[in-house]
Amino acid sequence: MARDLLPISTNLPADLLAEIDGARDTLAAAKASSTQKAYASDWERFCDFCDARNVEALPAHPDIVALFAHVEAQAGIAPVTIGRRVAAINHHHKEAGLASPSARDAAGVIAQMMAGVRRKYARKKDQKAPAAAQVLTAMLATIAGTGLRAKRDRAILAIGMAGAFRRSEIAAMQLPDLAFEASGVRITIPRSKGDQEAEGQEVAIPEGQHIRPVALLEDWLEAADLKGPDPVTGKPRTGPVFRRLTRGDALTADPINDKTVARLVKACALAAGLDPALFSGHSLRAGFLTEAAAKRANLFKMKDHSRHKSLDTVAGYVRDAALFDDHAGEEFL
């Protein structure tokens, strides 16, 4: 059963074939690498499904794609994941120069099946607790000592919350992305989930009076000898901001990964007497928005800082914070 793209006609001149082949990298860049990997895995899963039933995966009949969605839902796969797998199937057909199953689905069976899957197997969104100011302060207080690990971990939590960063953005942060000034630090994010075109986004983090994230960041950089120009070359330093430490707390040149952030948040939540199951790496990002909403920060300023594409998500934090304000039943309940 075909699983790869159909080959380009070999009747073309060799130099043109080489040029076309060289253009594939640019074509592949249309989708993020994480999406490409997910699509590849989804396609393999669909091919295995078709193999087991002795039907063709390429081209796939719309009824087979609808059946695949039904079987996946029965197996406990989340509707959003099934939707992505259907998109992957359509994508592979288009790359093979074929009309996608959805495009050939005159009866709309795929769309109807997906509507049924979302309705019947809908899952309540698993929202993690925010690490707002008071919670974050309690978490920071659990990190004792003046060693490298303690200083790094305090900086990760404080900067993560203060910048409303995604855990992947914290792990990917590079030294050239930091620009310290009198008011605080500007941190450039070259690319992120909300900026797939890599236009770059800048986040300003003030010195602060309570959590003091910039001071904690500088404390880590100085302890790890990562601040200022390289003492040998005199050039600005390069490499990751937050680095992996050995078991003996020795500094390495390797960056932390996003799971490091998630584990740190959970560990500090537990140490602070909180339920770690309620917290995740996203708690830092949600914590900033929750605290900003509680303090009645400007909605547009909040959106700019968190780099959300839409106001809807940010507005949700504001609505939650103001749920009891001017309540409709305040005068008679």
Backbone hydrogen bonds, N-H to C=O, Kabsch-Sander energy under -0.5 kcal/mol:
donor,donor_aa,acceptor,acceptor_aa,energy
12,L,9,S,-1.1
17,L,13,P,-2.3
18,A,14,A,-2.1
19,E,15,D,-1.7
20,I,16,L,-2.5
21,D,17,L,-2.5
22,G,18,A,-1.9
23,A,19,E,-1.0
23,A,20,I,-0.6
24,R,21,D,-1.1
25,D,22,G,-0.5
27,L,23,A,-2.0
28,A,24,R,-2.8
29,A,25,D,-1.3
30,A,27,L,-1.5
31,K,28,A,-1.5
36,Q,32,A,-2.4
37,K,33,S,-2.4
38,A,34,S,-2.1
39,Y,35,T,-2.9
40,A,36,Q,-2.2
41,S,37,K,-2.2
42,D,38,A,-2.7
43,W,39,Y,-2.6
44,E,40,A,-2.0
45,R,41,S,-2.0
46,F,42,D,-2.2
47,C,43,W,-2.6
48,D,44,E,-2.3
49,F,45,R,-2.0
50,C,46,F,-2.4
51,D,47,C,-2.9
52,A,48,D,-2.2
53,R,49,F,-0.7
53,R,50,C,-0.7
54,N,50,C,-0.6
54,N,51,D,-1.1
55,V,50,C,-2.1
58,L,59,P,-0.5
64,I,61,H,-0.9
65,V,61,H,-1.7
66,A,62,P,-2.4
67,L,63,D,-2.2
68,F,64,I,-2.4
69,A,65,V,-2.1
70,H,66,A,-2.0
71,V,67,L,-2.7
72,E,68,F,-2.5
73,A,69,A,-2.1
74,Q,70,H,-2.2
75,A,71,V,-1.4
76,G,73,A,-1.5
77,I,72,E,-2.2
81,T,78,A,-0.7
82,I,78,A,-2.1
83,G,79,P,-2.5
84,R,80,V,-1.6
85,R,81,T,-2.0
86,V,82,I,-2.3
87,A,83,G,-1.9
88,A,84,R,-2.2
89,I,85,R,-2.1
90,N,86,V,-2.3
91,H,87,A,-2.4
92,H,88,A,-2.4
93,H,89,I,-1.6
94,K,90,N,-2.1
95,E,91,H,-2.4
96,A,92,H,-1.3
97,G,94,K,-1.6
98,L,93,H,-3.0
104,R,100,S,-1.6
105,D,102,S,-0.7
106,A,104,R,-1.8
108,G,105,D,-1.2
112,Q,108,G,-2.2
113,M,109,V,-2.4
114,M,110,I,-2.5
115,A,111,A,-2.0
116,G,112,Q,-2.2
117,V,113,M,-2.6
118,R,114,M,-2.5
119,R,115,A,-1.9
120,K,116,G,-3.1
121,Y,117,V,-2.5
127,Q,125,K,-1.4
128,K,126,D,-0.5
129,A,278,L,-4.0
131,A,283,S,-2.7
132,A,130,P,-1.3
136,L,132,A,-3.4
137,T,133,A,-2.5
138,A,134,Q,-1.7
139,M,135,V,-2.3
140,L,136,L,-2.8
141,A,137,T,-1.8
142,T,138,A,-0.6
142,T,139,M,-1.2
143,I,140,L,-1.4
144,A,142,T,-1.1
151,K,147,G,-2.2
152,R,148,L,-2.9
153,D,149,R,-2.9
154,R,150,A,-2.2
155,A,151,K,-1.8
156,I,152,R,-2.4
157,L,153,D,-2.1
158,A,154,R,-2.4
159,I,155,A,-2.7
160,G,156,I,-2.3
161,M,157,L,-2.1
162,A,158,A,-2.7
163,G,159,I,-2.3
164,A,161,M,-1.2
165,F,160,G,-2.0
170,I,166,R,-1.8
171,A,167,R,-2.0
172,A,168,S,-1.7
173,M,169,E,-0.7
173,M,170,I,-0.8
175,L,239,G,-3.0
177,D,174,Q,-1.6
178,L,175,L,-1.9
179,A,186,R,-2.0
181,E,184,G,-2.9
184,G,181,E,-1.0
185,V,205,I,-2.3
186,R,179,A,-2.6
187,I,185,V,-0.5
187,I,203,V,-3.0
188,T,177,D,-2.2
188,T,186,R,-0.5
189,I,201,Q,-3.7
192,S,195,D,-0.7
195,D,192,S,-1.8
198,A,195,D,-1.8
201,Q,189,I,-1.9
203,V,187,I,-2.7
205,I,185,V,-2.8
205,I,203,V,-0.5
207,E,183,S,-1.6
214,V,206,P,-0.5
216,L,212,R,-1.6
217,L,213,P,-2.1
218,E,214,V,-2.7
219,D,215,A,-2.2
220,W,216,L,-1.7
221,L,217,L,-2.5
222,E,218,E,-2.6
223,A,219,D,-2.0
224,A,220,W,-2.3
225,D,222,E,-1.0
226,L,221,L,-3.5
227,K,221,L,-0.7
230,D,235,K,-3.5
234,G,230,D,-2.6
237,R,228,G,-0.5
241,V,173,M,-2.7
243,R,241,V,-0.7
244,R,254,D,-3.1
246,T,250,A,-2.3
249,D,246,T,-2.2
252,T,244,R,-1.5
256,I,242,F,-2.0
260,T,257,N,-1.2
261,V,257,N,-0.9
262,A,258,D,-1.7
263,R,259,K,-2.8
264,L,260,T,-2.1
265,V,261,V,-2.4
266,K,262,A,-2.2
267,A,263,R,-2.5
268,C,264,L,-2.5
269,A,265,V,-2.1
270,L,266,K,-2.3
271,A,267,A,-2.3
272,A,268,C,-1.6
273,G,270,L,-1.7
274,L,269,A,-3.0
278,L,275,D,-1.8
279,F,276,P,-1.5
283,S,280,S,-1.5
284,L,281,G,-1.2
285,R,281,G,-0.6
286,A,282,H,-2.8
287,G,283,S,-1.9
288,F,284,L,-1.6
289,L,285,R,-1.5
290,T,286,A,-2.6
291,E,287,G,-2.4
292,A,288,F,-2.8
293,A,289,L,-2.3
294,A,290,T,-2.1
295,K,291,E,-1.6
296,R,293,A,-1.6
297,A,292,A,-2.8
302,M,298,N,-2.2
303,K,299,L,-2.1
304,D,300,F,-2.4
305,H,301,K,-2.3
306,S,302,M,-2.4
307,R,303,K,-1.3
308,H,303,K,-1.1
314,V,310,S,-0.6
315,A,311,L,-3.2
316,G,312,D,-1.3
317,Y,313,T,-0.9
317,Y,314,V,-0.8
318,V,314,V,-1.4
319,R,315,A,-2.8
320,D,316,G,-2.0
321,A,317,Y,-2.1
322,A,318,V,-1.8
323,L,320,D,-1.1
325,D,322,A,-1.0
327,H,324,F,-1.0
330,E,327,H,-1.8
332,F,329,G,-1.1
333,L,329,G,-2.4
